[in-house]
Amino acid sequence: MTTVIQLNLPPQAKVTGALRSRTTVQNLLQDMLQIVLPDDIVIDVGWYPDWDPNGRYRVMVFQDDVDHPLEDDFTTKDVDAVKARIYDLVEKYLPFAVSVSDSHDTATSLSLNGQSGPSAEYTLGETSTEASKVTV
């Protein structure tokens, strides 16, 4: 059985494939997961070599194509380390990723890099009768 590892990524991240645990050798592929961020920054995750239980996850980061790496390759057998590396890279290359959603036209919520919390309120804009507030 294949275990897909859930990732909580901001909406600006376009995801192809899935991060998978190494419980099933048939799913250990070089083309496992690709995350495309704005400005054509790509986080590419694969298992090298294909189908080899003794292999490793490899995380590559490049802009436009593999000939333009932005980071040294990261390799590990630990899927949790891969997940942490993905989050670190998304935060680094998409530091001000903001998604705004309206609820019932009276409240606006904001999340930064997919995270939200009750730390502050900001005025987004004034209407004739009330200000739109966001909580971050």
Beta strands, then each sheet from edge to edge (+ up, - down):
strand 1: 4-5
strand 2: 14-17
strand 3: 19-20
strand 4: 33-37
strand 5: 41-48
strand 6: 56-63
strand 7: 74-76
strand 8: 98-103
strand 9: 107-112
strand 10: 121-126
strand 11: 131-135
sheet 1: 1+ 3-
sheet 2: 2+ 4- 5+ 6- 7+
sheet 3: 8+ 9-
sheet 4: 10+ 11-
end
